[in-house]
Amino acid sequence: MNSDTHFLDGGVASPQGFQSFSARAGLKTSGDDIVLVISDSPATSAGVFTQNRVKAAPVLLCAEHLQNETARAIVANAGNANCCTGEQGMSDTRAMCEIVAREIGCAAHEILVCSTGIIGHALPMEKLAPALQSLARKSTPENGRTFETNEAAARAFMTTDTRPKFFAAQAKFDGKIVTIGGQAKGAGMIAPEMAALNGSDLHATMLCFLTTDARIEKSLLQSALEKSVERSLNSTTIDGDTSTNDSCLILANGASGVEITEENFVPFCALLESVCVALAKEIARDGEGATKLVTVEIAGAKNEADAKSIAMTVANSPLVKTAIFGRDPNWGRICAAAGRAGIAFDAAKLGVQIGAVEVFREGEPTAFSLADAEAAMSENELTIRVTLGEGNAKWTAWTCDFSYDYVKINAEYHT
C-alpha cells in the first residue's frame, strides 16, 4: 500500500464519473437482486475470469465484449447463475446487455454482464427484463453517487453473504487525486483462480467490480488487474471450490485527468491492490458459517510460486480449518498440509506459529503454553505463520474456519 493511500467510505460510485444503482426483479426471495454500474463516458475495460472448464454464459459473453477497448456499464443479477443453460442462456445474457445499452445510449458490446446464484436454471426474463429496463431508465447522476447507492449496489448481488463488501481508496499522483472503488460478493464456492480469457481455451460465486477515474491504456490496465488479483482475490479461499461464474471487472474512465504510464504504474498497482486485498479479506471473513478470519503467511520459500502453493494448501485444508473452529492448536495438521503441497523443502527447517505462539521450530515441537495457543485461536482474527528456511520469498492467503453451520448451509442450499 502507498504511504499516502487513504481509504474512504464508498464503493464503485466513489471515483469521478461513475454511478451505481440497484433494484428488485424477484430472482431472490427478498431484497434487490440486480445491479447496474455506469460510467458517464466510455471507460477502458479489463477483466479476469474463472478457469473452471464449465463457464457460465455471462463469463463467455464478458470475455467477448472485453475484446473491445472500452465499456460503459456493468450489469449483474443475483439469484440465478445462468450457467449450464445452453443457447438460451447466451441469448438471455445478450438480451440483458441490449436492454441496458438501449436505455443508456450505447452499443450492446459496451455492456459487461455477470450472474450469480443457482446453477442450471434459465433466467426468468419475464421478471428480469422489465425490472432491468426500468432500472436503467431511471439511472441519473443526481441519485447514483451517494454512499447509500454504493451500499445498495453491493447488497444487491449478494447470495449467501451476510453483509455487503465495498471499499474505496485514494492516492495522489502528481498532485492530483486518483480514486479506486470496488465491491465484491462471495461467501461459498470460493477459491478463485481467475485469469484473462483470450478465447475458448481457457451457486455462490466470487464477483468483484472495480472502478477508477484514472486514465490508463488497456494493456496496462489488464496487467494491473492481473497483478492485483493474484495477490488478493486469487489468494482467498473458503472451501476450495472454484465457481463457474467468478469474474473481476474494472473500468477506468480518466475523469481525474491523471494518466497512468510505465512511470507511475507501480504506485497505481499498489492502490488497486489495497482495495482488492480489503475486499478479499471481507470475503474470507464472511465465509459461510465462519466464525473467524484466518490469515496464512508463508515465509522463507525459494520463490513466490512455492510460497503461494503452500499457503493455499494450508488455507484449504479441512483438517486445519476444523481445528481452528475448535480452537485446537493442532500444529501437526498445519505441517502435514504444508508437506503435501507438492513443493520440495527440508522438513528439518520447518517452523509454525499460531497467533503469537511458536508451536514448532526447525522440525521439532516447542514447549508452548496450550492456554496461550487456545486463547489466540479464540480471537475473531487469527494468523498462522509457516517458515520454510529455503529462501526469501513469501506469500499471504486468507481463509476462514469450517463450522457446523457451513455443512448446514450447503446441505440445505438447493442446486
Secondary structure, DSSP 8 states (H G I E B T S, - for coil): --TT-EEES--TT-STTEEEEEE--SSSSSS--EEEEEEEEEEEEEEEE---SS--HHHHHHHHHTTSSEEEEEEEEEEE---S-HHHHHHHHHHHHHHHHHHHTS-GGGEEEEEEEETT----HHHHHHHHHHHHHH--GGGSSSHHHHHHHHHHT-SS-SS-EEEEEEEEETTEEEEEEEEEE-SSS-----B---SS------EEEEEE--EE-HHHHHHHHHHHHHTTGGGB-SSS---SS-EEEEEE--TT--EE-TTTHHHHHHHHHHHHHHHHHHHHHT-TT---EEEEEEEEESSHHHHHHHHHHHHH-HHHHHHHHTT---HHHHHHHHHTSS----GGG-EEEETTEEEEETTEE----HHHHHHHTTSSEEEEEEE-SS-SEEEEEEEE---HHHHHHHHHS--
